[in-house]
């Protein structure tokens, strides 16, 4: 579980930096000479176009949200990634409700 942020996933070479980019966002995968350099660039919105919602989660339930994308990427909905590593497309109404709950601390 990436306790502090997406860089926790990059550091042990678990995932490629491109997975943090929604193709509709205009972002681009972070690059660098070392894995640490790539990980350090994930604080830049150009290299992380999803919102990380999993900070501090330890042994979360499978339906806990780890990442979601802003509604501005597609307009008609958003992709959400859950703690069980599943991803789901939510229509704009469902995504807006979920994002509102996350931003309110739920």
C-alpha positions, 0 to 999 in steps of 0.5 A: 500500500502506498502509504505516503503517495504514488512515489512509493509505488515507483521506488521499488520499480513496481509500476511504470510512471505512465500509469499515473497519466490519464491519456485525456489529461495532456500529462506525460510520464515522468522521466529521470536518470534514476528511479528516485528522480522519476519518483520525485517528479510525481509531485508535478501535476504534469506527471500525476494527473490522478488525485491520490486519496490513499495517504495514510491508509493501512490495511484499508477495505477493498472498496477504499479509493486510492486514486481518482481523476478530476471530472475535467478529464472527460466531462462525462465521468471519471476513473476510480482505482480502489484498494483491491487494485480494481478500476471502475468508470463512474458517470459524472453524477456518481463520480461527483458524489464520490469526489465530494465525499472524499474531499469532505474526509469520508 
